Amino acid sequence: MRSLTPVTLLLLFLLAATAYGSALEALWRHPIVGAGATSGELYIATRHRRFSTELLPKDLTAVVVRETVANCSHWIVTTTINSASPNLQNLASFPGWCKCVVLDHKSPPGFNLTGPGVVVLTVAEQEKLVERWAVAGRTPWNHFGRKNLGLMYAVLHGAEFIFDTDDDNFVLDGDAKFLPRSTKLPEGWTLNTPTTGATVFNPYPHWGVDTWPRGFPLTQITNVTTRTGVRPAASTNAPALPPRVCALQSLANADPDVDALYRLTGGLPLYFPPQRAWLAYPAGTYAPFNAQATLFDARALSAALALPVTVHGRVSDIWRSYIMQRAMWDLGCGLAFADPWVTQYRNAHKYLKDFSSELDLYLKTEGLLVVLNGLAFPPDWRFASPDAQLAGRVLALYVALYEHGLLEVEDVLMVHAYLSDLGALSQNEIDFALRVNDLSQPQQPQPQNGQQQQQQQAAGGSQLLPALVPTSPRPPAPAHRAAVCVTGMFRAGPFLYPWHVTHVLSYLGMPYDVYVSTPDLPGAFPSSSDYTYFLQPHQVVHANYSRVDALLALPGWESTGFKGVHSPGKWLRQIMDMSTCLEAVLASNITYTHAARLRADTVLTNPLPVPPAELGPRDVVVPNNEGYGGVNDRIAYGSLEGMKAYLSLVESVPGFLSQGGRLANAESALQAHLNARGAAIQLRPLQPCRVRNYTSGRFVCDYWDHKTFQVCRDICDAWHAEVAQPAVRHRRRRI
C-alpha cells in the first residue's frame, strides 16, 4: 500500500517539475483563483471572455470526396513519429480493415508501410490537403491533433466504425479476431453499470485493478462511490442506459493508460482479468477514455471525433472524451469499457515530463466537468439529422470551454473547420451553439496575464492573431464569494467529505471559504478529525451550549412536537451550531455575497440545481422533499441575506414557545422563521442522504431517505463497505 496520496505527490512533483519551465508555463495559462484559506490556489472555471462569431470564416463548404482505392466501412486510424514498427506492420495486414497512418514532421523520412487498404498521410500529402480541407490548415504540426486528419479521411471514405489507436498498442496475439467490428455487446456477455449516481466513475477497480485512468479527477480517487456499486444493467433499480454504445474503450494490459502520478509511485505491469462483460455508463456519469484503443461508431459520432489542438497531447484525448460524452448523451449514445483486446508496450517516456504535460488534467478536470454540466441544450431546437444535432452541441461545448479558459480560440476555429469539412455545420448549428452559451449566466472575470489579454497565439506559428477576444458588451459580473457552514458532529468519517466537494463546493461557481461549527469532542468518533484535511476549513468554531440549557428551561416545550427521540436538546444544539457559524462568518473581515449550510452527517447526491449567482437577493434554496409540513432542514444555500435568516433560527425559539403550538417539528419551525425574516424559499430537487456511524460501530441508515430512494441505499451500502475495512477506516486520506 502506498503511503503517499496522489494529491500529496502532486505537490511534491510540482517542485520537481520546475525544471520544465515551458511545461509549467502552461499550468498558469488559464486563471487560477483562490478558494478559501488553503495553502495553495484552486482552479475554478469561470466565464471570463466571450467568443465573437466575427472570427468564423463565412465561406467554408463540405469536402468533395475524391475516388480512392481505400474505401471501407471499418478503419484503423493512428499516428506515429517512429518507423514502421512490427506492430504497425501487423495492423496493416488485418483483413477487413482499412488503415490510415498520419505522419508528422518528426516522423522518419523513409517511413514505409504497405498492405491491403493502407493509406499513409505523409507530410507532403497533408500539405496538399490544406488546399481542400479547412481543418488541415487549422491543425498544428508536431501535435497529437494531426490524427484529426486521419479521422477525417476515414469518415470521408466510408467509415462506419473507427478503431482509434496508438502505434504501441498491440491487439491480442496480433490477431484481428480480437478486435471487435461493432459496438454491440457480444452474445452471452454481461452488461454491467455503476449505480451510485456519482458524477465520475473509475472503471479499473471493477476489474480488480487498484488504480485510475489518466484524466480521472484526483479528488475522486479515494471516493468509494466512484469505484464501487456496479450491478448488472438488467437488475432492479439499475439506472437506465443510453439505447446504444457508441464509444467502446478497451482496457489495456501490461502498461495501461494511467497518469504519471501512478507511474511514478505505483507498480507495473497491470493486468485486467477478462470477465466477458462490459461496463456501460448511464447518462450523467463520466469516465475519461483515450485515443489509444477505442472503437467508435462513426455513423453516430463523426462530428465529435476531433481532438483539441491547443492543449498538450496527453490532455487532448481526455478533453475530447469528456466533450463527447456530454454531447452524445441526449442523442441516445453511451460509453462502455470492455475486457482488454490490446496490450500496451509503451514507447519510451520520461515520467516526470509526462507529469508536467498532464498538469491540466490534475488541476482542471473538475472545473471542466462543471462547465460541461452547466450547459443546457435547448430542447426546442430541431435539425435535419442527428449529425447536425451533434455538430451544434460539439461547437457549443468548444465555445464554452474557450470562454472558461480551458481551450484557446484556435480550438474553436479548428472544430468549426472540421465540422464544416464534414458538411455537418450550417448557420442553424452555429446559432444553436451561441444560444446555448448565451443561456449560461456570465461568471465573474478573472485576472489574466499579458499573454491572455485580447489575443491568442495561432496554433501553427508564432504570429499573433489580432482581436481574438473582442470586448464583451455585457457589464462585468459582480465579484461573488460564498461562506460554507458545515455544522454538526462528523460521525461518518472521511467517506462523506468528497461528496461535499463534488456536489456542492465544485458547483458554487465562485470562490468560497469553509467554516466548520462542531462540538468540541475530540476523538468522539472514528476519523472525525479528518475533516480538517478534506475540507480545509477557513475557521473551526465550537458553540457554547450553555444557552441551550437556558432555552430548555423556558416554558412551553410540552406543547411542541419535540418529544422522545426528537428531543429539543438535540435540535437546539444543531441550530446553535448554525448560529455559531453565522457569527464567525459575520465577524470575519471577508465580504461574502452567498452562503451555504451542509450537515456533517449528510451527503447531497446531486449537484446544485441552480448556481448561487443566479439566485435573488433573499433566495434560500432547500430540498423539495421531506418537509413534514415545513421545509427540509438538512441543506440550504442562497444569497447571504437569505442565509443569514436561515442560520439564525435559534433567535426565534423563545417567540415560538410563547405562542404555543408553533414548534410542531424542526421543519415547520424553520419555515415559519424564514417567512418571518422575509426569506424567499425556493424548493428545488436536492436529495440529501443521512450517513452516521456511532462509536459503538452501529450503522444508522434506516431513515426515510434510505427507505424511499435507491441512491441513498446504494450510498449506505458503499459506506458500509468503506468502514468495514479497518485499514481504510483508520487511515487518514486526502482528496
C-alpha positions in Angstrom: 0.0 0.0 0.0 1.4 3.4 -1.0 1.9 5.8 1.9 1.5 9.0 -0.1 -1.7 10.0 -1.7 -1.9 11.3 -5.3 -2.6 14.9 -4.2 0.4 14.9 -1.8 2.6 13.6 -4.6 1.2 16.3 -6.9 2.6 18.9 -4.5 5.9 17.2 -4.3 6.2 16.8 -8.1 5.3 20.4 -8.7 8.5 21.3 -7.0 10.5 18.8 -9.1 8.8 19.9 -12.3 10.1 23.4 -12.1 12.9 22.2 -14.2 10.4 22.1 -17.1 9.7 25.8 -17.3 7.9 25.7 -20.6 5.6 23.0 -19.4 4.8 24.8 -16.2 4.0 27.9 -18.1 1.0 26.1 -19.5 -0.2 25.5 -16.0 -0.7 29.2 -15.5 -2.0 29.8 -19.0 -5.6 30.0 -17.6 -6.8 31.7 -14.5 -6.3 30.1 -11.1 -8.4 31.7 -8.3 -8.3 31.4 -4.6 -10.7 29.0 -2.9 -10.6 29.6 0.8 -7.8 29.7 3.3 -5.8 26.9 1.9 -2.1 26.6 1.3 -2.5 27.0 -2.4 -4.9 28.0 -5.1 -7.7 26.1 -6.8 -8.6 26.4 -10.4 -12.3 27.4 -10.7 -13.7 27.6 -14.2 -15.3 31.0 -14.7 -16.5 32.7 -17.8 -14.1 35.5 -18.3 -14.2 36.1 -22.1 -16.7 35.9 -25.0 -16.3 34.3 -28.4 -17.0 36.5 -31.4 -18.7 35.0 -34.4 -16.8 37.5 -36.5 -13.8 35.1 -36.2 -15.6 32.3 -38.0 -14.9 32.1 -41.8 -18.0 32.5 -43.9 -17.0 30.6 -47.0 -16.3 27.1 -45.7 -18.0 24.2 -47.6 -18.1 20.5 -47.2 -15.2 18.5 -48.7 -15.9 16.8 -52.0 -14.6 13.2 -51.7 -12.4 12.0 -54.5 -12.2 8.4 -55.6 -9.6 6.4 -53.8 -8.5 2.8 -53.6 -9.3 2.8 -49.9 -13.0 2.9 -49.2 -14.1 0.8 -46.2 -16.7 0.5 -43.5 -14.1 -0.3 -40.9 -11.0 1.8 -40.4 -8.0 1.8 -38.1 -6.5 5.3 -37.5 -3.2 6.0 -35.8 -0.4 8.5 -35.9 3.3 7.9 -35.4 6.7 9.7 -35.3 8.5 6.3 -35.4 9.4 3.9 -38.2 7.0 1.3 -39.4 7.2 -0.9 -36.3 6.3 -4.6 -36.2 3.0 -3.7 -34.6 2.1 -1.3 -37.4 3.1 -3.9 -39.9 0.8 -6.4 -38.1 -2.1 -3.9 -38.1 -1.5 -3.2 -41.8 -2.2 -6.9 -42.5 -5.6 -7.1 -40.8 -8.2 -8.2 -43.3 -11.5 -6.3 -43.5 -10.0 -3.1 -42.2 -8.6 -0.1 -44.0 -5.8 1.7 -42.2 -4.8 5.4 -42.1 -1.5 6.3 -40.6 -0.8 10.0 -40.1 2.8 11.2 -40.1 4.3 14.4 -38.7 7.5 16.4 -39.1 9.2 14.2 -36.6 8.4 11.0 -38.5 11.4 9.4 -40.3 11.6 10.5 -43.9 11.9 6.9 -45.1 8.7 5.7 -43.5 7.3 2.8 -45.5 4.2 0.8 -44.7 2.2 -1.2 -47.2 -0.7 -3.6 -47.0 -4.3 -4.0 -48.1 -6.2 -0.8 -47.6 -3.3 1.1 -46.1 -3.2 4.9 -46.5 -0.2 6.8 -45.3 -0.7 10.5 -45.0 2.8 11.8 -45.4 3.8 15.4 -44.6 3.7 16.2 -48.3 0.2 14.7 -48.6 -1.0 16.7 -45.7 0.4 19.9 -47.1 -1.7 19.3 -50.2 -4.8 18.7 -48.1 -4.6 22.3 -46.9 -5.9 23.4 -50.3 -9.0 21.2 -49.9 -9.6 20.7 -46.2 -10.1 23.6 -43.9 -9.2 21.6 -40.8 -5.8 20.8 -42.3 -4.9 24.5 -42.1 -6.1 24.7 -38.5 -4.1 21.7 -37.2 -0.6 22.4 -35.8 2.4 20.3 -36.8 4.2 18.2 -34.1 1.0 17.8 -32.2 -1.1 14.7 -31.4 -4.0 16.6 -33.1 -2.6 15.6 -36.5 -4.6 12.5 -36.0 -7.7 14.6 -36.8 -6.7 14.4 -40.5 -6.7 10.6 -40.3 -10.1 10.6 -38.6 -11.4 12.9 -41.2 -10.0 10.8 -44.0 -11.7 7.7 -42.6 -15.1 9.4 -42.2 -14.9 10.8 -45.7 -14.1 7.4 -47.1 -17.0 5.3 -45.8 -16.1 4.7 -42.1 -18.9 3.2 -40.1 -16.6 2.1 -37.3 -13.2 3.5 -36.4 -10.6 1.9 -34.2 -8.7 4.9 -32.8 -5.3 3.5 -31.6 -1.6 4.2 -31.0 1.4 2.5 -32.5 2.4 1.0 -29.2 -0.9 -0.8 -28.5 -0.8 -4.4 -29.7 -4.0 -6.3 -30.5 -4.0 -9.6 -28.5 -2.0 -12.3 -30.2 -1.7 -10.0 -33.2 -5.0 -11.4 -34.4 -7.7 -9.3 -36.0 -10.4 -11.7 -34.5 -9.8 -10.0 -31.1 -10.7 -6.6 -32.5 -14.5 -6.0 -32.3 -16.2 -5.0 -35.5 -19.1 -3.2 -33.8 -20.1 -1.6 -30.5 -22.8 -4.2 -29.9 -22.5 -6.4 -26.8 -21.4 -9.9 -27.8 -24.0 -12.6 -27.3 -23.7 -14.2 -23.9 -21.7 -11.4 -22.4 -22.9 -9.4 -19.4 -23.6 -5.6 -19.4 -22.9 -4.0 -16.1 -23.3 -0.4 -14.9 -22.3 1.8 -12.0 -25.3 2.6 -9.7 -24.0 5.1 -7.2 -25.0 8.1 -9.2 -21.5 9.6 -9.0 -20.6 12.3 -11.5 -17.5 10.3 -12.5 -16.8 6.6 -12.1 -13.5 4.8 -12.2 -13.7 1.6 -14.3 -10.4 0.0 -13.3 -11.4 -1.3 -9.8 -14.3 -3.2 -11.3 -11.7 -5.4 -13.0 -9.8 -5.7 -9.7 -7.0 -3.2 -10.5 -6.5 -0.6 -7.8 -5.5 2.4 -9.9 -7.3 5.0 -12.0 -7.3 6.1 -15.7 -5.4 9.2 -16.9 -7.7 12.2 -16.6 -9.7 10.9 -13.7 -10.3 13.7 -11.1 -7.7 13.4 -8.4 -10.2 14.4 -5.7 -12.4 11.4 -6.5 -9.7 8.7 -6.5 -10.4 7.8 -2.8 -14.2 8.3 -3.0 -15.7 4.9 -2.6 -18.8 5.8 -4.6 -16.6 6.4 -7.7 -15.2 2.9 -7.6 -17.9 0.5 -6.1 -21.6 -0.2 -6.6 -21.6 -1.9 -10.0 -24.6 -4.1 -10.9 -25.9 -5.9 -14.0 -27.7 -3.4 -16.1 -30.8 -5.7 -16.2 -31.1 -5.8 -12.4 -33.8 -4.0 -10.5 -33.2 -0.3 -9.8 -30.2 -0.2 -12.1 -30.1 3.2 -13.9 -31.4 3.4 -17.4 -28.6 3.3 -20.0 -28.5 5.1 -23.4 -30.1 3.0 -26.1 -26.7 2.1 -27.7 -23.0 2.1 -27.1 -21.2 4.5 -29.5 -17.8 4.6 -27.8 -16.2 1.4 -26.7 -12.9 1.7 -24.8 -10.7 -1.3 -24.5 -8.7 -1.7 -21.3 -5.0 -2.3 -21.9 -2.9 -5.0 -20.2 0.8 -4.6 -19.1 1.2 -0.8 -19.2 -2.4 0.6 -19.2 -3.4 4.3 -19.6 -2.7 5.6 -16.1 -1.3 9.0 -15.3 2.2 10.0 -14.4 1.3 10.2 -10.7 0.7 6.5 -10.7 3.6 5.6 -13.0 6.0 7.5 -10.6 4.6 5.8 -7.5 2.8 2.6 -8.4 3.7 -0.8 -9.7 3.6 -2.0 -13.2 2.7 -4.2 -15.1 -1.0 -4.4 -14.5 -3.4 -6.9 -16.0 -7.2 -6.9 -16.2 -8.7 -10.4 -15.8 -11.4 -11.0 -18.5 -15.0 -11.0 -17.3 -16.8 -11.4 -20.6 -18.6 -8.2 -19.6 -18.8 -4.6 -20.5 -19.2 -1.7 -18.0 -21.7 0.7 -19.6 -22.2 4.2 -18.2 -25.5 5.9 -17.6 -26.0 9.5 -18.9 -24.7 11.9 -16.4 -21.8 9.7 -15.2 -18.4 10.5 -16.9 -15.2 8.5 -17.3 -12.1 9.6 -19.2 -11.2 7.4 -22.2 -8.3 7.7 -24.6 -7.3 7.7 -28.2 -5.1 4.5 -27.7 -7.7 1.7 -28.0 -11.2 3.0 -28.6 -13.8 1.8 -31.1 -16.1 4.5 -32.3 -19.4 4.2 -34.1 -18.6 6.8 -36.7 -22.1 6.8 -38.0 -23.2 8.4 -34.8 -20.1 10.2 -33.6 -18.2 11.5 -36.6 -18.9 15.1 -35.6 -17.3 14.6 -32.2 -14.1 12.8 -33.1 -11.8 15.8 -33.4 -9.0 16.2 -30.9 -8.3 19.6 -29.3 -5.1 21.2 -30.5 -4.3 24.0 -28.0 -3.6 21.7 -25.1 -0.9 19.1 -24.7 -1.4 15.8 -26.5 -1.7 14.0 -23.1 -4.6 16.2 -22.3 -6.2 16.4 -25.8 -7.8 12.9 -26.0 -9.1 13.2 -22.4 -10.7 16.6 -23.0 -12.3 15.0 -26.2 -13.7 12.1 -24.2 -15.4 14.4 -21.8 -16.7 16.7 -24.5 -18.0 13.7 -26.5 -19.9 12.3 -23.5 -21.7 15.5 -22.8 -22.6 16.0 -26.4 -23.8 12.4 -27.1 -26.0 11.6 -24.1 -29.2 13.1 -25.2 -28.8 11.8 -28.7 -29.0 8.2 -27.4 -25.3 7.3 -27.3 -23.3 6.0 -24.4 -19.8 4.9 -23.3 -18.7 1.4 -22.3 -15.4 -0.2 -21.2 -14.6 -3.7 -22.3 -12.2 -6.5 -21.4 -8.8 -5.9 -22.9 -8.3 -6.6 -26.5 -4.9 -4.8 -26.5 -1.6 -5.0 -24.7 0.4 -1.8 -24.4 4.2 -2.0 -24.7 4.7 1.7 -24.2 7.1 3.8 -26.3 9.9 5.4 -24.3 8.6 8.2 -22.0 10.1 10.2 -19.2 7.6 10.1 -16.4 8.4 13.5 -15.0 7.9 15.1 -18.4 4.6 13.2 -18.7 3.7 14.7 -15.3 4.4 18.2 -16.4 2.4 17.6 -19.6 -0.6 16.4 -17.6 -1.0 19.3 -15.2 -4.2 20.5 -16.8 -5.7 17.0 -16.0 -4.7 17.2 -12.4 -5.8 20.7 -11.7 -8.6 21.5 -14.1 -10.6 18.3 -14.8 -13.3 19.1 -12.2 -13.6 22.6 -13.5 -14.1 21.3 -17.0 -16.9 19.0 -15.8 -18.6 21.9 -14.0 -18.6 23.8 -17.3 -19.9 20.8 -19.3 -22.7 20.1 -16.8 -23.6 23.7 -16.6 -24.7 23.8 -20.3 -28.3 23.0 -21.1 -29.1 22.2 -24.7 -32.4 23.8 -25.6 -35.0 21.1 -26.3 -36.9 23.2 -28.8 -34.2 23.1 -31.5 -34.6 20.6 -34.3 -32.2 19.8 -37.1 -32.3 17.9 -40.3 -30.3 14.9 -39.0 -28.7 13.6 -35.8 -25.3 14.6 -37.2 -26.4 18.2 -37.3 -27.6 18.0 -33.7 -24.3 16.6 -32.6 -22.3 19.2 -34.5 -24.2 22.0 -32.8 -23.6 20.5 -29.4 -19.9 20.0 -30.1 -19.4 23.6 -31.3 -21.3 24.8 -28.2 -19.1 22.9 -25.9 -15.9 24.1 -27.6 -17.1 27.7 -27.3 -18.0 27.2 -23.6 -14.5 25.7 -22.8 -12.9 28.6 -24.6 -14.9 31.2 -22.7 -14.0 29.5 -19.5 -10.3 29.4 -20.3 -9.9 25.6 -20.8 -9.3 25.8 -24.5 -7.9 28.5 -26.7 -9.6 30.2 -29.7 -7.7 28.1 -32.2 -9.6 25.1 -31.0 -13.0 26.8 -31.7 -11.8 27.6 -35.2 -10.3 24.1 -35.7 -13.6 22.3 -34.7 -15.6 24.8 -36.9 -13.4 23.9 -39.8 -13.6 20.2 -39.0 -17.4 20.3 -38.9 -17.6 22.4 -42.0 -15.5 19.9 -43.9 -17.9 17.2 -42.8 -20.8 19.2 -44.1 -22.4 19.0 -40.6 -22.4 22.7 -39.9 -24.9 25.3 -41.1 -25.9 28.6 -39.7 -28.6 26.8 -37.6 -25.9 24.8 -35.8 -23.8 28.0 -35.2 -26.8 29.9 -33.9 -27.6 26.9 -31.7 -24.1 26.8 -30.2 -24.1 30.5 -29.4 -27.6 30.3 -28.0 -26.6 27.6 -25.6 -23.7 29.7 -24.3 -25.9 32.8 -24.0 -28.3 30.9 -21.8 -25.4 30.5 -19.3 -25.1 33.5 -17.0 -21.7 35.2 -17.4 -19.5 34.5 -14.4 -17.0 36.7 -12.7 -14.0 37.8 -14.7 -10.6 36.6 -13.6 -7.3 38.3 -13.9 -5.3 37.4 -16.9 -1.6 37.8 -17.7 -0.3 39.6 -20.7 -0.4 36.6 -22.9 -4.1 36.2 -22.3 -5.3 39.7 -23.0 -7.2 40.3 -26.2 -5.2 38.0 -28.4 -4.2 34.3 -28.5 -1.3 32.7 -30.3 -2.2 30.9 -33.6 -1.5 27.2 -33.3 0.5 27.0 -36.4 3.2 29.6 -35.7 4.4 32.5 -33.6 2.4 35.3 -35.2 -0.4 36.6 -33.0 -3.9 36.9 -34.4 -5.4 40.3 -33.7 -8.5 41.0 -31.7 -9.4 37.3 -31.0 -11.3 38.3 -27.8 -13.5 41.3 -28.5 -14.6 43.3 -25.5 -17.9 41.9 -24.2 -20.8 44.3 -24.5 -22.1 43.0 -21.2 -21.0 44.7 -17.9 -18.7 42.6 -15.8 -20.5 40.4 -13.2 -20.1 41.4 -9.6 -17.5 39.7 -7.6 -19.0 36.8 -5.6 -17.7 34.8 -2.7 -19.5 32.2 -0.6 -19.3 31.2 3.0 -20.0 27.5 3.5 -21.1 26.4 7.0 -20.6 22.7 7.8 -22.3 22.0 11.1 -22.8 19.1 13.5 -20.8 16.0 14.5 -18.7 14.2 12.0 -20.0 10.7 12.7 -19.3 9.0 9.4 -15.5 9.5 8.9 -13.9 10.6 5.7 -16.5 8.9 3.5 -18.6 12.0 3.3 -16.1 14.7 2.5 -15.6 14.0 -1.2 -19.4 14.3 -1.7 -19.4 17.8 -0.2 -16.6 18.8 -2.6 -18.0 17.1 -5.7 -21.7 18.1 -5.5 -21.6 21.4 -3.6 -18.3 23.1 -3.4 -17.4 22.4 -7.0 -20.8 23.8 -8.2 -20.8 27.0 -6.3 -19.2 28.8 -9.3 -17.3 31.2 -7.1 -14.5 31.3 -4.6 -15.6 30.1 -1.1 -14.4 29.6 2.4 -15.5 26.7 4.6 -16.5 27.3 8.2 -16.9 24.3 10.5 -19.1 24.5 13.6 -18.9 21.3 15.5 -19.0 20.2 19.2 -15.6 20.2 20.9 -15.4 16.5 21.4 -12.0 15.3 20.1 -11.8 11.7 19.3 -15.6 11.1 19.8 -16.0 9.3 16.5 -13.5 7.4 14.3 -11.6 9.6 11.9 -13.8 12.5 12.9 -10.9 15.0 12.8 -10.1 14.1 9.2 -12.4 16.9 8.0 -9.5 19.3 8.6 -7.6 17.6 5.9 -10.5 17.2 3.5 -12.5 20.4 3.8 -9.6 22.7 4.6 -11.7 25.0 6.8 -11.1 28.6 7.0 -12.1 28.5 10.6 -13.3 25.9 13.1 -15.7 27.1 15.9 -17.4 25.4 18.8 -20.8 26.5 20.1 -21.3 27.5 23.7 -24.2 25.2 24.7 -24.9 27.0 28.0 -27.5 28.9 26.0 -29.2 25.6 25.2 -29.8 25.0 28.9 -31.4 28.4 29.2 -33.7 27.7 26.3 -34.7 24.3 27.6 -35.7 26.0 30.9 -38.3 28.1 29.1 -42.0 27.1 29.5 -43.9 25.7 26.5 -41.9 22.7 25.4 -44.7 20.3 26.5 -46.9 21.6 23.7 -44.4 21.1 20.9 -43.5 18.1 18.8 -40.1 17.7 20.4 -40.5 14.6 22.5 -38.8 11.2 22.8 -36.1 10.6 20.3 -36.8 14.0 18.8 -35.5 15.7 21.9 -35.4 19.5 22.0 -31.9 19.4 23.3 -30.5 17.7 20.1 -32.3 20.2 17.9 -31.2 23.2 19.9 -27.6 22.1 19.7 -27.9 21.8 15.9 -29.3 25.3 15.5 -26.8 26.6 18.0 -24.0 25.2 15.7 -25.7 27.1 12.8 -25.8 30.4 14.8 -22.2 30.0 15.9 -21.1 29.5 12.3 -23.0 32.6 11.3 -21.3 34.6 14.0 -17.9 33.5 12.7 -18.8 34.4 9.2 -20.0 37.9 10.1 -17.0 38.5 12.4 -14.6 37.8 9.6 -13.1 40.6 7.5 -14.3 38.9 4.3 -17.1 40.2 2.2 -19.5 37.4 1.2 -22.4 37.5 -1.2 -23.7 34.0 -0.7 -23.7 31.2 1.8 -24.5 27.5 2.2 -25.2 25.2 5.0 -24.2 21.5 5.0 -24.7 18.9 7.7 -21.6 16.9 8.8 -23.7 13.7 8.7 -25.5 14.2 5.4 -24.4 13.9 1.7 -26.0 15.6 -1.3 -26.4 13.1 -4.1 -26.9 15.5 -7.0 -25.1 18.7 -7.9 -26.6 22.1 -7.0 -29.5 22.6 -9.5 -29.1 26.4 -9.7 -25.8 28.3 -9.4 -25.9 30.6 -6.4 -25.1 33.6 -8.5 -28.4 33.2 -10.4 -30.5 33.5 -7.2 -32.4 36.6 -6.0 -31.1 38.8 -3.1 -33.1 36.9 -0.4 -33.5 33.5 -2.0 -32.8 30.3 0.0 -32.8 27.0 -1.9 -33.9 24.0 0.2 -34.8 20.4 -0.8 -38.3 19.9 -2.2 -38.9 16.7 -0.2 -39.2 15.5 3.4 -40.7 18.8 4.6 -43.1 17.4 7.1 -45.3 20.5 7.0 -42.4 22.8 6.7 -39.1 22.8 4.8 -36.3 20.2 4.8 -33.6 21.5 7.1 -30.7 19.3 6.0 -29.1 21.5 3.4 -29.6 25.0 2.1 -27.8 27.6 0.0 -28.6 31.1 -1.3 -27.9 34.8 -1.0 -26.1 35.9 2.1 -29.2 37.8 3.3 -31.4 34.8 2.9 -28.9 32.5 4.6 -28.5 34.9 7.5 -32.1 34.3 8.2 -31.7 30.5 7.8 -28.7 30.3 10.1 -30.2 32.5 12.8 -33.1 30.1 13.6 -32.2 29.9 17.3 -33.3 33.5 17.7 -37.0 32.6 17.0 -37.2 29.8 19.6 -38.4 32.0 22.6 -41.1 33.6 20.4 -42.3 30.3 19.1 -42.6 28.8 22.6 -44.6 31.8 23.8 -47.1 31.4 21.0 -47.9 27.8 21.7 -48.1 25.1 19.0 -45.6 26.9 16.7 -43.0 24.2 17.2 -44.6 21.1 15.7 -41.2 20.0 14.4 -37.9 21.3 13.1 -39.1 21.7 9.6 -42.2 23.8 10.4 -40.2 25.9 12.8 -37.6 26.6 10.1 -40.3 27.6 7.5 -42.1 29.9 10.0 -38.8 31.5 10.9 -37.8 32.1 7.2 -41.2 33.6 6.4 -40.9 35.9 9.4 -37.5 37.1 8.3 -38.5 37.8 4.7 -36.5 35.0 3.1 -37.7 33.7 -0.3 -37.9 29.9 0.0 -37.0 28.1 -3.3 -37.9 24.4 -3.3 -35.6 22.6 -5.7 -34.6 18.9 -6.4 -31.9 18.4 -3.8 -31.6 14.8 -2.5 -29.8 14.6 0.8 -28.9 11.2 2.4 -28.0 10.7 6.0 -25.0 8.6 6.9 -23.9 8.1 10.5 -21.6 5.8 12.4 -21.6 5.8 16.2 -18.6 4.9 18.3 -20.3 1.5 19.1 -20.0 0.7 15.5 -23.7 0.8 14.9 -24.6 2.0 11.4 -27.6 4.3 11.0 -29.0 4.1 7.5 -32.7 3.5 8.2 -34.2 6.9 7.7 -37.0 7.9 5.4 -34.5 8.8 2.6 -32.9 5.3 2.6 -36.3 3.7 2.6 -37.5 5.9 -0.2 -34.6 6.4 -2.6 -32.4 3.7 -4.1 -29.5 6.1 -4.4 -29.4 6.6 -0.6 -29.5 2.8 -0.1 -26.6 2.5 -2.5 -24.6 5.2 -0.7 -25.2 3.4 2.6 -24.1 0.1 1.1 -20.9 1.7 -0.2 -20.3 3.4 3.2 -20.7 0.0 5.0 -18.1 -1.4 2.7 -15.8 1.5 3.4 -16.0 1.5 7.2 -15.8 -2.3 7.3 -12.2 -2.2 6.3 -10.0 -1.3 9.3 -7.1 -0.3 7.1 -9.4 2.2 5.4 -11.2 3.3 8.5 -8.1 4.3 10.4 -6.1 5.7 7.5 -6.2 9.4 7.1 -6.6 10.1 3.4 -6.7 13.3 1.5 -8.7 14.1 -1.6 
